[in-house]
Amino acid sequence: MNDITPESTSGDGPPTTPRFITHDQMRDIESNTATSLPSLRERGFVRHDGRWWVRDRDGYHEITDNAQNTKLDRWHVRLAEGALWT
């Protein structure tokens, strides 16, 4: 976490500090257990360890907000199944 990344305030308990994974660590994980959004444009989001992670220039930051994880789960299904507008 860097100095300008806020802690989560999802309302489902106390704020949690997002975990961080380097690009190399995520490459190792992706080859085994992680799932990316199927759209080429959205490759900056990866699902691992029950949460979505977002990529930046330093690595991947865990998205701790449950509502955002639910939205990304929904987009993953829609992109994978081609049902974007239903």
RAVENMO-V127144 format. One record per run of one state. SS is the DSSP state (hx for helix, st for strand, lp for the rest). FROM is the first residue (numbers start at 1). LEN is the number of residues. If there is no record, write none. Layout:
BEGIN
ss = {SS & SS}
from = {FROM & FROM}
len = {LEN & LEN}
END
This chain:
BEGIN
ss = {lp & st & lp & hx & lp & st & lp & hx & lp & st & lp & st & lp & st & lp & hx & lp}
from = {1 & 20 & 22 & 23 & 31 & 35 & 37 & 40 & 43 & 45 & 49 & 51 & 56 & 60 & 63 & 66 & 82}
len = {19 & 2 & 1 & 8 & 4 & 2 & 3 & 3 & 2 & 4 & 2 & 5 & 4 & 3 & 3 & 16 & 5}
END
